[in-house]
Amino acid sequence: MDRTNKPESLRYLSVSSLAFGILGGAFCWWLPLGMIFSLMGLLFGIIDATNARRRSLDFRLSIAAIVVAVAALALDVVIAALGLQTVTFGPLPR
């Protein structure tokens, strides 16, 4: 089975980027974990968008995943700046 000339109909990096972006938004109350998920979603989305543009494939799902990851990262940063997180690693702030 030759997979070199077959275009990919479903790119797993874009799906995982979207999933990590959604998880980053869902775990915004847990500060380091939400930021890590959001950053991973952003990184995977940028990598997949770059690969899709090089191969002349459709990259709309990658762009949507990047937007979701950036929105989740912005939510994480706002929650961190206001100190509204409920779970943190390390000692409790005074």
TASULMO-V988673 format. One line per field, one symbol per residue. ss: DSSP state (H for helix, E for strand, C for the rest). psi: psi as a letter, one per 30 degrees, with the letter a starting at -180 (. if undefined). burial: # if it has 24 or more other ideal C-beta (glycine too) atoms within 12 Angstrom, else .. Layout:
ss->???
psi->???
burial->???
//
This chain:
ss->CCCCCCCCCCCHHHHHHHHHHHHHHHCCCEHHHHHHHHHHHHHHHHHHHHHHHHCCCCCHHHHHHHHHHHHHHHHHHHHHHHCCCCECCCCCCC
psi->jjgefkkkfjkfeeeeeeeeeeeeeehffjeeeeeeeeeeeeeeeeeeeeeeeeghlkgeeeeeeeeeeeeeeeeeeeeeefhgkfklkalkl.
burial->..........#.##.##########.##.##.#################..#......#.###.#########.##..#.....#.........
//
